[in-house]
Amino acid sequence: MLLRTVIRVSSGTRLLPFLAGFIVIALSDNLSEWVTPHYWLSATGTASLALSFVGPACAGAGAWEGSRLRRARISDQNAVRSPLAIAFPLLLPVFVMGVAGMTAALLVSAAAADVGFGMPHLGILAVEAVLLAANTLVGFVLGRLWAPIVAVPLTLVASFVANAYPVSWSIVWIRRLIGGGLQDCCTLDQSLDARALVSAGTFGVAVCLSAAVLIQYRKDLPAIVAAAALLAGGFAGGAASAHGMGADPVTSRSTSDLACDHGRPRICLWPEMDHQADMIRTESRKAVARLRQAGVAVPTTLTMADRPGPDETKLAIGPGISAAGVPTGVAAGLLPPSPACVDHGEPYPAADAYGPVGAWLSLTAGASPTTLTNRVAPPELALAQHVLKQPRQTQLTWYERNTRAMRSCDERPQLDINGSHG
């Protein structure tokens, strides 16, 4: 059969407009809402959300192509080409449909992120291609077993369950086998954990090889055993690669990507913030000057790194930050991290201090009360404003007393000033 004929009659060709329309119309909000602006890695990871829908589409179309061969009884004839050689041109348009669908998803998320020049993450794209091929080949295998009225809907449903549901399971490593969680990558201070790609890639390749063995040798017992062994090996390898990973497949981004100036304090920003760098550095230094004037100790470096080093503090801002929001970002980095007892579920009496102390730091740094109304409760903001009216030394004593309690698991904060607030 001529290639143009294969393309014209392929289920993949006919499904492509509907799949692309579904992604652009139905998934547009999901692909745009949580993407990190200007960050190609986030745009690529967010686009992987569409895998839960594109994968089943490939599986269903693959099942249809397999059923067509079953009805034509090709395997009963003395074919010159091998079964894999016959299947390849039939499945190529289906695979291309899947790639086009994922490309549409990437374009939507990249447009929402306003990424500009650059390129998507090649590792994520490679894993997506492997998983699309796996869905397509498994669908074809099932299509060779059953009539289309059974194979297509059963494959669609089974593929959707396999691609979408493990992401919600509490067994985290299972998510990695089907590329789950990639859509949550990444904020500016995060990078992708390569083990997530290795896990999904290992399992996806194993599924492809198992399906290829079954397509080539069909129901021969050695082929079934070999396919099962490949699948088990891929499952074990993928699980081992994902062992010990958290719920999100991310790591701290390399600090070598930071652009640091030589001012005082030194300010380090991610390259995605370049278009706002002058404003951020100017407003940050103003905030630091106000805090130091109030007696608050501020480290010599403000950094957007996920884990600040010695004599550094977190500059807790993100893309699109306004000048009015910078003081709050500077102040947030000065709040003490919660102690280990919080991670173990133990009582932490100083938790009540975070709102008032954070609000006081922000107001002291120059934030207006209106910028804090959605961040802290009204009583906490009122307390911070009341503290701000006290003598400088009284404010500083209140701040140091409560931050000391926040670093402890058993010390209670003392939020009252003059006995009038609590």
C-alpha positions as CSV (number, residue, x, y, z in Angstrom):
1,M,0.0,0.0,0.0
2,L,1.3,3.4,-0.9
3,L,2.3,5.7,2.0
4,R,-0.1,8.4,0.9
5,T,-2.9,5.8,0.9
6,V,-1.9,4.7,4.4
7,I,-1.9,8.3,5.6
8,R,-5.3,9.0,4.0
9,V,-7.1,6.0,5.5
10,S,-5.4,5.9,8.9
11,S,-7.4,6.4,12.0
12,G,-4.6,8.6,13.3
13,T,-5.1,11.1,10.4
14,R,-8.8,11.2,11.0
15,L,-8.5,11.6,14.8
16,L,-5.8,14.3,14.7
17,P,-8.1,17.4,14.2
18,F,-10.4,16.2,17.0
19,L,-7.4,15.5,19.3
20,A,-5.8,18.9,18.6
21,G,-9.1,20.7,19.1
22,F,-9.7,18.9,22.4
23,I,-6.2,19.9,23.7
24,V,-6.5,23.5,22.6
25,I,-10.1,24.0,23.7
26,A,-10.6,21.7,26.7
27,L,-7.1,21.5,28.2
28,S,-6.0,25.1,27.5
29,D,-6.8,26.4,31.0
30,N,-5.1,23.4,32.7
31,L,-2.0,23.9,30.5
32,S,-1.8,27.6,31.2
33,E,-2.9,28.0,34.9
34,W,0.2,26.7,36.8
35,V,3.0,27.1,34.3
36,T,6.0,29.1,35.5
37,P,6.4,32.2,33.4
38,H,9.5,32.4,31.1
39,Y,10.8,29.0,32.1
40,W,11.1,26.4,29.3
41,L,11.4,23.5,31.7
42,S,8.1,24.4,33.3
43,A,6.4,24.8,30.0
44,T,7.6,21.4,28.8
45,G,6.7,19.7,32.0
46,T,3.2,21.3,32.1
47,A,2.5,20.1,28.6
48,S,3.0,16.5,29.7
49,L,-0.4,16.8,31.4
50,A,-1.9,16.0,27.9
51,L,-0.3,12.6,28.0
52,S,-3.3,11.3,30.0
53,F,-5.4,12.0,26.9
54,V,-3.1,11.7,24.0
55,G,-1.8,8.3,25.2
56,P,-5.3,6.7,25.2
57,A,-6.0,8.3,21.8
58,C,-2.9,6.5,20.4
59,A,-3.9,3.3,22.1
60,G,-7.4,3.4,20.7
61,A,-6.2,4.2,17.2
62,G,-3.6,1.5,17.4
63,A,-6.3,-1.0,18.4
64,W,-8.3,0.0,15.4
65,E,-5.4,-0.6,13.0
66,G,-4.7,-4.0,14.6
67,S,-8.4,-4.9,14.2
68,R,-8.2,-4.0,10.6
69,L,-5.4,-6.4,10.0
70,R,-7.3,-9.0,12.0
71,R,-10.4,-8.6,9.8
72,A,-8.2,-8.8,6.7
73,R,-6.7,-12.1,7.9
74,I,-3.2,-10.9,6.9
75,S,-1.6,-13.3,9.3
76,D,-3.3,-16.2,7.5
77,Q,-1.5,-15.3,4.2
78,N,2.0,-15.9,3.1
79,A,3.2,-12.4,3.5
80,V,6.6,-11.3,2.1
81,R,7.2,-8.8,4.8
82,S,7.5,-9.6,8.5
83,P,4.6,-8.7,10.9
84,L,6.6,-5.8,12.3
85,A,7.3,-4.5,8.8
86,I,3.6,-4.6,8.1
87,A,2.6,-2.9,11.3
88,F,5.1,-0.1,11.1
89,P,3.5,1.9,8.2
90,L,0.1,1.4,9.8
91,L,1.2,2.7,13.2
92,L,3.4,5.5,12.0
93,P,0.5,7.9,11.3
94,V,-1.0,7.1,14.7
95,F,2.3,7.9,16.4
96,V,2.6,11.1,14.4
97,M,-0.9,12.0,15.6
98,G,0.3,11.6,19.2
99,V,3.4,13.7,18.6
100,A,1.3,16.4,17.0
101,G,-1.1,16.3,19.9
102,M,1.7,16.8,22.4
103,T,3.2,19.5,20.2
104,A,-0.1,21.4,20.4
105,A,-0.1,21.0,24.2
106,L,3.5,22.3,24.3
107,L,2.6,25.3,22.2
108,V,-0.3,26.2,24.5
109,S,1.8,26.0,27.7
110,A,4.8,27.8,26.1
111,A,2.6,30.6,24.9
112,A,1.1,30.9,28.4
113,A,4.6,31.0,29.9
114,D,5.8,33.6,27.4
115,V,9.1,31.7,27.2
116,G,10.6,33.6,24.3
117,F,13.8,32.2,22.7
118,G,15.0,28.8,23.9
119,M,14.0,25.2,23.6
120,P,11.9,22.7,25.4
121,H,13.5,20.0,27.7
122,L,14.6,17.3,25.4
123,G,14.5,14.6,28.1
124,I,10.8,15.1,28.7
125,L,10.1,15.1,25.0
126,A,12.0,11.8,24.6
127,V,10.0,10.2,27.4
128,E,6.7,11.4,25.9
129,A,7.7,9.9,22.6
130,V,8.5,6.6,24.2
131,L,5.2,6.5,26.2
132,L,3.2,7.4,23.0
133,A,4.9,4.5,21.2
134,A,4.1,2.2,24.1
135,N,0.5,3.1,24.0
136,T,0.3,2.7,20.3
137,L,2.0,-0.7,20.2
138,V,0.0,-2.1,23.1
139,G,-3.2,-0.9,21.4
140,F,-2.2,-2.7,18.2
141,V,-1.5,-5.9,20.1
142,L,-5.0,-5.8,21.7
143,G,-6.6,-5.0,18.4
144,R,-5.1,-8.1,16.9
145,L,-6.9,-10.2,19.5
146,W,-10.4,-8.8,19.4
147,A,-13.0,-7.3,17.1
148,P,-12.9,-3.5,16.9
149,I,-16.2,-3.1,18.7
150,V,-14.5,-4.7,21.8
151,A,-10.8,-3.7,21.2
152,V,-11.2,0.0,20.7
153,P,-13.3,1.0,23.7
154,L,-11.6,-1.5,26.0
155,T,-8.2,-0.2,25.0
156,L,-9.3,3.4,25.3
157,V,-10.6,2.9,28.8
158,A,-7.7,0.7,30.0
159,S,-5.1,3.2,28.6
160,F,-6.8,6.2,30.3
161,V,-6.8,4.4,33.6
162,A,-3.2,3.4,33.2
163,N,-2.1,6.9,32.2
164,A,-4.2,9.1,34.4
165,Y,-5.0,7.3,37.7
166,P,-1.6,6.3,39.1
167,V,-0.8,10.0,39.5
168,S,-3.3,10.2,42.3
169,W,-2.1,7.0,44.1
170,S,-0.2,7.2,47.4
171,I,2.4,4.8,46.0
172,V,4.7,7.5,44.6
173,W,7.0,5.4,42.5
174,I,4.2,4.0,40.4
175,R,3.5,7.5,39.1
176,R,7.0,7.7,37.7
177,L,6.5,4.6,35.4
178,I,4.0,6.5,33.3
179,G,5.6,9.9,33.5
180,G,3.3,11.1,36.3
181,G,4.2,14.3,38.1
182,L,6.1,15.9,35.2
183,Q,3.4,18.4,34.9
184,D,4.3,19.7,38.3
185,C,7.8,20.7,37.3
186,C,9.0,23.3,38.0
187,T,9.3,26.6,39.8
188,L,12.3,28.8,39.0
189,D,14.4,27.4,41.8
190,Q,13.7,23.8,40.8
191,S,15.1,21.5,38.2
192,L,13.9,18.1,37.0
193,D,15.1,15.0,38.8
194,A,16.6,12.9,36.1
195,R,15.5,9.7,37.9
196,A,11.9,10.4,36.9
197,L,12.9,10.4,33.2
198,V,15.0,7.2,33.6
199,S,12.1,5.5,35.4
200,A,9.4,6.3,32.8
201,G,11.9,5.7,29.9
202,T,12.9,2.3,31.2
203,F,9.4,1.1,31.7
204,G,8.2,2.6,28.4
205,V,11.0,1.0,26.3
206,A,10.3,-2.3,28.0
207,V,6.6,-2.1,27.1
208,C,7.5,-1.2,23.5
209,L,9.9,-4.2,23.2
210,S,7.4,-6.6,24.8
211,A,4.7,-5.4,22.3
212,A,7.1,-5.7,19.4
213,V,7.9,-9.3,20.3
214,L,4.2,-10.2,20.5
215,I,3.5,-8.5,17.2
216,Q,6.4,-10.4,15.5
217,Y,5.8,-13.8,17.0
218,R,2.2,-13.6,18.2
219,K,1.1,-16.5,20.4
220,D,4.3,-18.6,20.3
221,L,5.0,-19.6,23.9
222,P,8.7,-18.5,23.8
223,A,7.5,-15.1,22.6
224,I,5.0,-14.7,25.4
225,V,7.6,-15.7,27.9
226,A,10.1,-13.2,26.4
227,A,7.6,-10.4,26.4
228,A,6.6,-11.1,30.0
229,A,10.3,-11.1,31.0
230,L,10.9,-7.8,29.2
231,L,7.9,-6.3,30.9
232,A,8.9,-7.5,34.3
233,G,12.4,-6.3,33.9
234,G,11.2,-2.8,32.7
235,F,8.8,-2.6,35.6
236,A,11.5,-3.5,38.1
237,G,14.1,-1.2,36.5
238,G,11.6,1.7,36.5
239,A,10.6,1.1,40.1
240,A,14.2,0.9,41.2
241,S,15.1,4.2,39.4
242,A,12.2,6.0,41.2
243,H,13.0,4.6,44.6
244,G,13.3,7.2,47.2
245,M,11.8,10.0,45.2
246,G,9.3,12.4,46.7
247,A,5.9,13.3,45.4
248,D,7.3,15.8,42.9
249,P,10.1,14.8,40.6
250,V,12.2,17.9,41.3
251,T,15.6,18.8,42.7
252,S,17.1,22.2,43.5
253,R,18.2,24.1,40.5
254,S,22.0,24.5,40.0
255,T,23.1,27.9,41.5
256,S,25.5,28.2,38.5
257,D,22.5,29.5,36.5
258,L,22.1,32.5,38.9
259,A,23.1,36.0,37.8
260,C,24.7,37.8,40.8
261,D,25.7,41.4,40.9
262,H,28.4,43.0,43.1
263,G,26.2,45.5,45.1
264,R,25.5,45.6,48.8
265,P,23.7,43.4,49.5
266,R,24.7,41.1,46.7
267,I,21.5,40.0,44.8
268,C,21.3,36.7,42.8
269,L,18.5,36.2,40.3
270,W,17.6,33.5,37.8
271,P,18.0,34.5,34.1
272,E,14.2,34.4,33.6
273,M,14.0,37.5,35.8
274,D,16.4,39.5,33.6
275,H,13.6,41.8,32.3
276,Q,12.9,42.9,35.9
277,A,16.3,42.7,37.4
278,D,17.0,46.4,37.7
279,M,13.7,47.0,39.5
280,I,14.1,44.0,41.8
281,R,17.6,45.0,42.8
282,T,16.7,48.6,43.5
283,E,13.6,47.7,45.6
284,S,15.4,44.9,47.4
285,R,18.2,47.2,48.5
286,K,15.6,49.8,49.7
287,A,13.9,47.1,51.7
288,V,17.2,45.8,53.2
289,A,18.1,49.4,54.2
290,R,14.8,49.8,56.1
291,L,15.2,46.5,57.9
292,R,18.7,47.2,59.0
293,Q,17.7,50.6,60.1
294,A,15.1,48.9,62.4
295,G,17.9,46.7,63.8
296,V,17.1,43.5,61.8
297,A,20.1,41.5,60.8
298,V,20.1,40.8,57.0
299,P,22.7,38.5,55.4
300,T,25.1,40.0,52.8
301,T,23.5,38.0,49.9
302,L,19.9,37.8,48.8
303,T,19.4,34.8,46.5
304,M,16.6,33.1,44.6
305,A,18.3,29.7,45.1
306,D,16.2,27.0,46.6
307,R,18.7,26.4,49.4
308,P,20.6,29.6,50.4
309,G,24.2,29.1,51.5
310,P,26.0,30.6,54.5
311,D,25.4,34.3,55.0
312,E,22.6,34.1,52.3
313,T,18.9,34.5,52.6
314,K,16.1,33.6,50.3
315,L,14.6,36.3,48.1
316,A,11.1,34.8,47.9
317,I,9.8,36.3,44.7
318,G,8.7,35.0,41.4
319,P,8.2,36.1,37.8
320,G,5.9,39.0,37.4
321,I,6.7,40.4,40.8
322,S,5.7,44.1,41.2
323,A,7.8,46.8,43.0
324,A,5.2,46.7,45.7
325,G,5.7,43.0,46.3
326,V,9.5,43.0,46.6
327,P,9.6,44.1,50.3
328,T,7.4,41.1,51.2
329,G,9.7,38.8,49.2
330,V,12.7,40.1,51.1
331,A,10.9,39.8,54.5
332,A,9.8,36.2,53.8
333,G,13.3,35.0,53.5
334,L,14.1,36.3,57.0
335,L,11.5,34.1,58.7
336,P,13.0,31.2,60.5
337,P,12.4,27.8,59.0
338,S,10.1,25.5,61.0
339,P,12.0,23.0,63.2
340,A,12.2,19.3,62.8
341,C,9.3,18.6,65.2
342,V,6.9,20.0,62.6
343,D,7.9,17.4,60.1
344,H,7.2,14.7,62.7
345,G,3.7,16.0,63.5
346,E,4.7,17.1,67.0
347,P,3.1,20.1,68.7
348,Y,4.6,23.4,67.6
349,P,3.3,26.3,69.8
350,A,5.2,29.0,67.9
351,A,3.2,28.4,64.7
352,D,1.0,31.3,65.7
353,A,3.9,33.7,65.4
354,Y,4.5,33.3,61.7
355,G,1.6,35.6,60.6
356,P,2.3,38.5,62.9
357,V,6.1,38.4,62.6
358,G,6.0,38.0,58.9
359,A,3.6,40.9,58.6
360,W,5.8,43.1,60.8
361,L,8.9,42.2,58.7
362,S,7.1,43.1,55.5
363,L,5.7,46.4,56.9
364,T,9.2,47.3,58.2
365,A,10.7,46.5,54.8
366,G,8.3,49.0,53.2
367,A,5.3,46.9,52.2
368,S,1.9,48.6,52.4
369,P,-0.8,47.0,54.5
370,T,-3.0,46.5,51.4
371,T,-0.4,44.1,49.9
372,L,-0.7,41.9,53.0
373,T,-4.5,41.6,53.2
374,N,-4.6,38.4,51.3
375,R,-1.5,37.0,53.0
376,V,-2.3,37.3,56.7
377,A,-5.4,37.3,58.8
378,P,-6.8,40.7,59.8
379,P,-6.0,40.2,63.5
380,E,-2.4,39.3,62.7
381,L,-2.0,42.4,60.4
382,A,-3.6,44.6,63.1
383,L,-1.1,43.2,65.7
384,A,1.9,43.8,63.4
385,Q,0.7,47.4,62.8
386,H,0.3,47.9,66.5
387,V,3.9,46.6,67.1
388,L,5.1,49.0,64.4
389,K,3.9,52.0,66.5
390,Q,6.1,51.0,69.5
391,P,9.6,52.4,70.2
392,R,12.3,50.8,68.0
393,Q,13.9,48.8,70.8
394,T,10.5,47.4,71.9
395,Q,9.8,46.3,68.3
396,L,13.2,44.7,68.0
397,T,12.9,42.9,71.3
398,W,9.5,41.6,70.3
399,Y,10.8,40.4,67.0
400,E,13.9,38.6,68.5
401,R,11.9,37.0,71.3
402,N,9.3,35.5,68.9
403,T,11.8,34.4,66.2
404,R,13.7,32.6,68.9
405,A,10.5,30.8,69.8
406,M,9.9,29.9,66.2
407,R,13.2,28.1,66.0
408,S,12.2,25.9,69.0
409,C,9.8,23.1,69.4
410,D,8.7,23.8,73.0
411,E,9.0,27.6,73.5
412,R,5.8,29.5,73.3
413,P,5.7,32.9,71.4
414,Q,5.0,36.1,73.4
415,L,3.0,38.2,70.9
416,D,1.4,40.6,73.5
417,I,2.8,44.1,73.7
418,N,1.7,46.1,76.7
419,G,-0.9,43.5,77.3
420,S,-3.2,45.0,74.6
421,H,-2.8,42.4,71.8
422,G,-2.4,38.6,71.6
